[in-house]
Amino acid sequence: MILAAVLLDGPPVLAADTEAPASPAQEIAAALAESPVLVDPAYEDAFSVEARERTVRRIEEGDLDLYVIVVPLVEGDPWDGDASALASAVHDRMGGGERHYLVYDRRGDIEGEDLGGAPDDRGRPALYGALTASYVTMGGQRTPPTLVDAAVEAALSDDPEAAYEEAQEAYYDEIGGPPDVSGTPAGAAWTPWVAVAGALVLIGLAVPLYRIAVRPRDRRRASAPLTQHAAFDNADRARLESLVERGERDLIELGERLSADSGAARGNLSRALDARDAAARVHDRMIAEGPTLTDAVGVLVLLDLAEDALAGSRTPRRPCYANPLHGNDTGQIQWREFGGSRTIRVPLCPECARAVRDRVRPTVLPAEYEGRSVPYYEVPAEESVWAATGYGVLTDDLVERILRGAHRPAR
């Protein structure tokens, strides 16, 4: 899907004449420069002008640099249907800085992205706003306006995280309690929903995405198969190139700081240099052999480890085990993979933790293995240092393994 123009109200927002046409991310960024709420024509009937104007007024009355993006997201579009990738691309085109995005995703839900700058005292308002909206609208009318209203209200509140926790508690009170971590329903109210979800999977029922956007939806459905990144098409390559370039910039910047830093403790500096060297080795392999998403993410994780070492942190940051691109704001969660019998305790971001509690597969980081796309952690450990270590959350020797050459598995 190529967006030639993105509408809010009135005429299309078009890029200025240049030699190269504006990218979809540039067009969206241009529209957001005019209004903090962007609604694609595809959703105009579902999201009235009055509802948009109400949301714009609410955002402008607040003190948060908050944006709402409601555009169609599908596999194969410039962001491969990934709301996080869309927000990141638009953020770059808007000049960076600390900004917060609420993006209507292709599952008919809202995702929150808090990008740039240091988190303020309220934590991650867009993320918790989106999580709040998910619970507030669960079992009710889940339309773009209702989701956006709830997310914006929570994001702009004095304590977005508390708003999320209150919404979650209220929902569980209503249904008779949350499911336990083993997946056993806690309360009879869960039983019919689980049966319905199982029946839908058995008969292979497929519901068009545009219908999901305007109809109530059971969030405890069986996990969907992972079909993204079966091959790197243009959208995949654009996203991958962005991650590789980000890693290269950070490698250079950190290298300059390490060279100039004479005040760091010798041990801290040595560990930081090792982690930076490991990141450089993975980056160099990508340049020589071709980049992969898992390696590009690995470079960023290793650079985080270098930063932590330089700062003398006794407890390095732990990225989200399901997908390190979700960040380091994680908590230890007991996770039994859907359909499996083994349980592991790993760090997960709030959204992935919620998915695990609801017995839904989180949005995991995909990897290419034997011609198909699988969760990165399902690649055999002897063939992937990332799977073997969970990007450093399962073992403490990720840096050492890479310095020994583990990022070059035997083929």
TORGUVO-769488 format. One record per residue (C-alpha): x, y, z; residue number from 1; residue in three letters. Coordinates in Angstrom, 3 decimals. Layout:
! residues N
X,Y,Z,NUM,ALA
...
//
This chain:
! residues 411
0.000,0.000,0.000,1,MET
1.382,3.421,-0.988,2,ILE
-0.286,6.456,0.493,3,LEU
-0.286,9.171,-2.152,4,ALA
-2.016,11.525,0.284,5,ALA
-3.205,11.394,3.860,6,VAL
-6.402,13.189,4.789,7,LEU
-7.516,14.690,8.055,8,LEU
-10.237,17.026,6.841,9,ASP
-10.376,19.013,3.637,10,GLY
-7.776,18.704,0.871,11,PRO
-5.052,16.064,0.739,12,PRO
-1.758,16.727,2.498,13,VAL
0.835,16.451,-0.254,14,LEU
4.586,16.782,-0.104,15,ALA
6.273,19.747,-1.728,16,ALA
7.644,19.168,-5.208,17,ASP
11.044,17.513,-5.018,18,THR
13.056,15.249,-7.246,19,GLU
11.927,12.209,-5.244,20,ALA
8.327,11.722,-4.114,21,PRO
7.666,12.015,-0.401,22,ALA
7.601,8.742,1.476,23,SER
4.428,7.689,3.316,24,PRO
6.175,8.464,6.626,25,ALA
6.997,11.969,5.378,26,GLN
3.397,12.522,4.342,27,GLU
2.124,11.444,7.752,28,ILE
4.695,13.624,9.511,29,ALA
3.600,16.598,7.400,30,ALA
-0.026,15.988,8.340,31,ALA
0.818,15.729,12.046,32,LEU
2.651,19.042,11.848,33,ALA
-0.737,20.574,11.049,34,GLU
-2.861,18.596,13.525,35,SER
-2.036,16.062,16.287,36,PRO
-4.787,13.724,15.050,37,VAL
-4.495,12.013,11.664,38,LEU
-7.317,9.882,10.276,39,VAL
-6.936,8.227,6.879,40,ASP
-9.924,8.432,4.479,41,PRO
-10.430,4.685,4.958,42,ALA
-11.611,5.401,8.516,43,TYR
-13.571,8.601,7.896,44,GLU
-16.939,6.870,8.270,45,ASP
-15.863,5.144,11.495,46,ALA
-14.223,8.249,12.977,47,PHE
-16.449,11.300,12.652,48,SER
-15.209,14.850,12.224,49,VAL
-16.737,15.742,15.596,50,GLU
-14.863,12.922,17.325,51,ALA
-11.585,14.016,15.736,52,ARG
-12.113,17.623,16.714,53,GLU
-12.879,16.564,20.280,54,ARG
-9.633,14.590,20.446,55,THR
-7.624,17.472,18.979,56,VAL
-9.005,19.858,21.614,57,ARG
-8.220,17.414,24.420,58,ARG
-4.610,16.989,23.265,59,ILE
-4.081,20.710,22.771,60,GLU
-5.365,21.362,26.289,61,GLU
-2.808,18.937,27.733,62,GLY
0.921,19.370,28.228,63,ASP
2.086,16.260,26.368,64,LEU
3.510,16.173,22.841,65,ASP
0.987,13.505,21.846,66,LEU
-0.086,12.363,18.365,67,TYR
-2.819,10.008,17.148,68,VAL
-2.372,8.068,13.894,69,ILE
-5.273,6.118,12.409,70,VAL
-4.243,4.688,9.025,71,VAL
-4.671,1.231,7.461,72,PRO
-1.865,-1.136,8.406,73,LEU
-1.460,-4.369,6.475,74,VAL
1.321,-6.838,5.832,75,GLU
3.404,-5.640,2.892,76,GLY
2.802,-1.915,3.433,77,ASP
5.811,0.410,4.026,78,PRO
5.898,-0.750,7.669,79,TRP
4.807,-4.350,7.074,80,ASP
1.731,-3.696,9.190,81,GLY
3.836,-2.876,12.270,82,ASP
2.487,0.085,14.271,83,ALA
5.793,0.430,16.126,84,SER
7.753,0.675,12.865,85,ALA
5.310,3.281,11.573,86,LEU
5.690,5.411,14.723,87,ALA
9.481,5.158,14.590,88,SER
9.621,6.179,10.913,89,ALA
7.267,9.114,11.450,90,VAL
9.194,10.178,14.549,91,HIS
12.409,10.382,12.531,92,ASP
10.680,12.514,9.875,93,ARG
9.359,14.850,12.583,94,MET
12.875,15.604,13.758,95,GLY
13.085,13.305,16.765,96,GLY
12.898,14.724,20.254,97,GLY
10.540,13.472,22.937,98,GLU
7.177,12.652,21.375,99,ARG
4.389,10.212,22.120,100,HIS
2.278,8.322,19.582,101,TYR
-0.992,6.398,19.713,102,LEU
-1.305,4.235,16.596,103,VAL
-4.369,2.259,15.547,104,TYR
-2.937,-1.152,14.701,105,ASP
-4.052,-3.784,12.239,106,ARG
-5.604,-5.923,14.996,107,ARG
-8.133,-3.209,15.705,108,GLY
-6.380,-2.058,18.870,109,ASP
-4.260,0.917,19.932,110,ILE
-0.489,0.781,20.410,111,GLU
1.433,3.401,22.352,112,GLY
4.970,4.464,21.463,113,GLU
7.004,6.872,23.637,114,ASP
10.044,7.910,21.621,115,LEU
13.043,10.158,22.179,116,GLY
14.205,12.005,25.238,117,GLY
14.216,10.820,28.817,118,ALA
10.977,9.490,30.297,119,PRO
9.297,12.082,32.478,120,ASP
7.920,11.500,35.964,121,ASP
4.816,9.911,34.494,122,ARG
6.749,7.091,32.823,123,GLY
5.521,6.043,29.389,124,ARG
2.185,7.810,28.912,125,PRO
1.389,6.591,25.387,126,ALA
2.131,2.970,26.251,127,LEU
-0.001,3.010,29.390,128,TYR
-2.684,5.019,27.619,129,GLY
-2.949,2.301,24.974,130,ALA
-3.004,-0.466,27.570,131,LEU
-5.710,1.359,29.504,132,THR
-7.854,1.713,26.381,133,ALA
-7.563,-1.997,25.713,134,SER
-9.068,-2.874,29.094,135,TYR
-11.600,-0.032,29.229,136,VAL
-13.152,-1.095,25.917,137,THR
-12.839,-4.856,26.398,138,MET
-16.180,-6.546,25.861,139,GLY
-17.761,-3.283,24.711,140,GLY
-17.785,-1.133,21.617,141,GLN
-14.237,-1.182,20.228,142,ARG
-14.189,1.460,17.512,143,THR
-11.351,3.839,16.621,144,PRO
-12.994,6.773,18.469,145,PRO
-13.693,4.825,21.675,146,THR
-10.181,3.399,21.772,147,LEU
-8.581,6.750,21.010,148,VAL
-10.715,8.590,23.584,149,ASP
-9.767,6.167,26.344,150,ALA
-6.076,6.113,25.376,151,ALA
-5.776,9.891,25.151,152,VAL
-7.577,10.409,28.457,153,GLU
-5.246,7.994,30.264,154,ALA
-2.079,9.259,28.553,155,ALA
-2.870,12.841,29.583,156,LEU
-3.785,11.898,33.157,157,SER
-1.538,12.621,36.125,158,ASP
-0.524,8.959,36.413,159,ASP
-1.003,6.901,33.206,160,PRO
0.408,3.751,34.782,161,GLU
-2.076,3.979,37.658,162,ALA
-4.885,4.507,35.135,163,ALA
-3.843,1.293,33.380,164,TYR
-3.712,-0.672,36.631,165,GLU
-7.158,0.603,37.650,166,GLU
-8.645,-0.315,34.273,167,ALA
-7.116,-3.772,34.423,168,GLN
-8.365,-4.359,37.977,169,GLU
-11.870,-3.169,37.062,170,ALA
-11.984,-5.527,34.084,171,TYR
-10.837,-8.533,36.098,172,TYR
-13.364,-7.706,38.825,173,ASP
-16.057,-7.722,36.172,174,GLU
-15.155,-11.140,34.757,175,ILE
-14.378,-12.823,38.067,176,GLY
-10.591,-12.556,38.168,177,GLY
-7.570,-12.887,35.861,178,PRO
-6.269,-16.124,34.387,179,PRO
-3.345,-17.647,36.283,180,ASP
0.081,-17.760,34.640,181,VAL
-0.289,-21.435,33.758,182,SER
-3.211,-20.577,31.514,183,GLY
-5.924,-22.138,33.713,184,THR
-9.014,-19.906,33.777,185,PRO
-9.682,-18.200,37.118,186,ALA
-13.450,-17.956,37.218,187,GLY
-16.297,-19.482,35.282,188,ALA
-16.661,-16.321,33.201,189,ALA
-13.626,-17.368,31.169,190,TRP
-14.964,-20.759,30.117,191,THR
-17.310,-19.793,27.254,192,PRO
-14.770,-17.393,25.804,193,TRP
-12.076,-20.061,25.727,194,VAL
-14.495,-22.477,24.049,195,ALA
-15.435,-19.898,21.445,196,VAL
-11.771,-19.103,20.744,197,ALA
-10.993,-22.788,20.302,198,GLY
-13.891,-23.259,17.929,199,ALA
-12.796,-20.335,15.804,200,LEU
-9.329,-21.783,15.463,201,VAL
-10.656,-25.216,14.545,202,LEU
-12.845,-23.992,11.733,203,ILE
-10.213,-21.524,10.484,204,GLY
-12.524,-18.542,10.692,205,LEU
-10.940,-15.443,9.150,206,ALA
-12.396,-11.994,9.896,207,VAL
-11.409,-9.066,7.658,208,PRO
-9.334,-6.454,9.479,209,LEU
-11.688,-3.607,8.668,210,TYR
-14.469,-5.455,10.475,211,ARG
-12.308,-6.033,13.513,212,ILE
-11.841,-2.275,13.679,213,ALA
-15.512,-1.633,14.383,214,VAL
-16.760,-4.771,16.147,215,ARG
-16.218,-6.161,19.666,216,PRO
-13.402,-8.681,19.773,217,ARG
-12.296,-11.386,22.200,218,ASP
-8.690,-10.656,23.135,219,ARG
-8.144,-14.129,24.563,220,ARG
-8.157,-15.747,21.147,221,ARG
-5.595,-18.368,20.196,222,ALA
-2.324,-16.897,18.979,223,SER
-2.164,-16.027,15.311,224,ALA
0.516,-17.661,13.166,225,PRO
3.600,-15.560,12.637,226,LEU
3.629,-14.735,8.944,227,THR
5.697,-11.548,8.836,228,GLN
9.165,-11.498,7.314,229,HIS
8.730,-14.709,5.312,230,ALA
10.960,-12.893,2.807,231,ALA
12.520,-9.428,2.908,232,PHE
10.426,-7.331,0.562,233,ASP
10.905,-3.599,0.089,234,ASN
9.103,-2.727,3.305,235,ALA
11.203,-5.163,5.301,236,ASP
14.410,-3.841,3.781,237,ARG
13.478,-0.251,4.584,238,ALA
12.888,-1.117,8.215,239,ARG
16.022,-3.248,8.410,240,LEU
18.182,-0.573,6.808,241,GLU
16.885,1.936,9.363,242,SER
17.925,-0.327,12.246,243,LEU
21.343,-1.002,10.698,244,VAL
21.938,2.725,10.179,245,GLU
20.875,3.457,13.738,246,ARG
23.330,0.862,15.030,247,GLY
26.125,2.310,12.895,248,GLU
25.466,5.845,14.191,249,ARG
25.400,4.660,17.784,250,ASP
28.587,2.642,17.297,251,LEU
30.429,5.734,16.065,252,ILE
29.026,7.992,18.773,253,GLU
29.815,5.549,21.579,254,LEU
33.298,4.906,20.201,255,GLY
34.051,8.621,20.295,256,GLU
32.845,8.886,23.888,257,ARG
34.831,5.851,24.995,258,LEU
37.978,7.270,23.406,259,SER
37.516,10.598,25.175,260,ALA
36.332,9.243,28.543,261,ASP
39.204,9.306,31.012,262,SER
37.033,9.517,34.131,263,GLY
35.428,6.073,34.000,264,ALA
36.677,3.338,36.301,265,ALA
39.122,1.044,34.557,266,ARG
36.928,-2.037,34.952,267,GLY
33.811,-0.240,33.720,268,ASN
35.652,1.141,30.703,269,LEU
37.070,-2.294,29.868,270,SER
33.623,-3.947,29.943,271,ARG
32.143,-1.133,27.885,272,ALA
34.881,-1.518,25.281,273,LEU
34.266,-5.278,25.123,274,ASP
30.527,-4.827,24.586,275,ALA
31.140,-2.140,21.972,276,ARG
33.663,-4.415,20.240,277,ASP
31.090,-7.226,20.194,278,ALA
28.532,-4.882,18.643,279,ALA
31.071,-3.805,16.020,280,ALA
31.817,-7.428,15.110,281,ARG
28.158,-8.210,14.536,282,VAL
27.764,-4.996,12.527,283,HIS
30.822,-5.799,10.411,284,ASP
29.461,-9.275,9.659,285,ARG
26.197,-7.737,8.466,286,MET
28.086,-5.386,6.167,287,ILE
30.122,-8.276,4.751,288,ALA
27.424,-10.952,4.515,289,GLU
24.169,-9.009,4.426,290,GLY
22.058,-7.755,7.326,291,PRO
19.387,-9.677,9.189,292,THR
16.795,-8.332,11.571,293,LEU
18.065,-10.454,14.460,294,THR
21.646,-9.215,14.020,295,ASP
20.551,-5.582,13.659,296,ALA
18.646,-5.875,16.938,297,VAL
21.635,-7.609,18.507,298,GLY
23.865,-4.626,17.754,299,VAL
21.472,-2.317,19.594,300,LEU
21.257,-4.669,22.597,301,VAL
25.053,-4.894,22.812,302,LEU
25.354,-1.113,22.677,303,LEU
22.925,-0.891,25.600,304,ASP
25.182,-3.294,27.509,305,LEU
28.166,-1.069,26.698,306,ALA
26.326,1.993,27.996,307,GLU
25.402,0.170,31.202,308,ASP
28.980,-0.984,31.712,309,ALA
30.338,2.511,31.188,310,LEU
27.862,3.859,33.752,311,ALA
28.979,1.195,36.227,312,GLY
25.509,-0.309,36.495,313,SER
25.483,-3.400,38.689,314,ARG
22.279,-4.585,37.044,315,THR
22.355,-4.138,33.253,316,PRO
19.094,-3.348,31.518,317,ARG
17.121,-6.376,30.406,318,ARG
15.343,-6.055,27.056,319,PRO
11.961,-7.602,26.403,320,CYS
12.611,-11.298,25.800,321,TYR
9.788,-11.602,23.273,322,ALA
11.093,-8.708,21.194,323,ASN
14.054,-6.544,22.329,324,PRO
12.776,-3.738,20.076,325,LEU
10.041,-3.246,22.693,326,HIS
12.672,-1.719,24.980,327,GLY
14.114,-2.235,28.447,328,ASN
11.115,-1.244,30.575,329,ASP
10.507,-4.838,31.619,330,THR
9.460,-6.995,34.546,331,GLY
10.028,-10.668,35.263,332,GLN
7.034,-12.715,34.079,333,ILE
6.290,-16.442,34.170,334,GLN
5.620,-17.419,30.549,335,TRP
4.358,-20.676,29.126,336,ARG
4.444,-20.484,25.350,337,GLU
1.022,-21.019,23.813,338,PHE
0.499,-24.721,23.159,339,GLY
3.640,-25.691,25.068,340,GLY
4.237,-27.376,28.402,341,SER
7.432,-25.726,29.647,342,ARG
7.438,-22.507,31.646,343,THR
10.189,-19.901,31.785,344,ILE
10.597,-16.709,33.779,345,ARG
11.824,-13.886,31.564,346,VAL
11.678,-10.087,31.356,347,PRO
8.782,-8.805,29.269,348,LEU
7.572,-5.319,28.425,349,CYS
4.139,-4.328,29.804,350,PRO
2.330,-5.091,26.537,351,GLU
3.921,-8.521,26.103,352,CYS
3.295,-9.282,29.781,353,ALA
-0.366,-8.451,29.259,354,ARG
-0.510,-10.739,26.215,355,ALA
1.017,-13.596,28.199,356,VAL
-1.452,-13.108,31.034,357,ARG
-4.298,-13.142,28.504,358,ASP
-2.904,-16.297,26.866,359,ARG
-2.176,-14.546,23.591,360,VAL
1.179,-14.759,21.856,361,ARG
3.067,-11.469,22.177,362,PRO
4.368,-9.683,19.095,363,THR
7.650,-11.573,18.955,364,VAL
10.817,-10.774,17.035,365,LEU
10.822,-12.950,13.886,366,PRO
13.800,-14.750,12.410,367,ALA
14.317,-16.511,9.102,368,GLU
15.106,-20.194,9.563,369,TYR
15.113,-22.862,6.863,370,GLU
12.986,-20.783,4.537,371,GLY
10.280,-19.812,7.007,372,ARG
9.639,-17.173,9.627,373,SER
9.738,-18.282,13.273,374,VAL
10.122,-16.564,16.640,375,PRO
13.829,-15.862,17.011,376,TYR
14.048,-18.002,20.168,377,TYR
12.879,-21.095,18.253,378,GLU
16.037,-21.159,16.117,379,VAL
18.349,-23.921,17.458,380,PRO
20.721,-22.493,20.058,381,ALA
23.790,-23.817,18.245,382,GLU
22.806,-21.776,15.193,383,GLU
21.893,-18.493,16.878,384,SER
23.627,-16.741,19.749,385,VAL
20.489,-14.625,20.119,386,TRP
18.267,-17.665,20.667,387,ALA
20.864,-19.288,22.940,388,ALA
21.059,-16.262,25.236,389,THR
17.690,-14.568,24.722,390,GLY
19.674,-11.451,23.770,391,TYR
21.479,-11.703,27.090,392,GLY
18.504,-12.232,29.400,393,VAL
18.984,-16.006,29.775,394,LEU
22.754,-15.890,30.308,395,THR
25.269,-13.248,31.358,396,ASP
27.924,-14.098,28.775,397,ASP
26.465,-12.689,25.544,398,LEU
29.432,-10.363,25.018,399,VAL
31.965,-13.092,25.727,400,GLU
30.252,-15.516,23.341,401,ARG
30.367,-13.029,20.500,402,ILE
33.995,-12.148,21.168,403,LEU
34.683,-15.891,20.873,404,ARG
32.954,-15.917,17.484,405,GLY
29.531,-17.313,18.418,406,ALA
27.883,-14.777,16.129,407,HIS
29.338,-16.780,13.231,408,ARG
27.584,-20.170,13.629,409,PRO
28.811,-23.107,11.598,410,ALA
26.827,-23.543,8.400,411,ARG
//
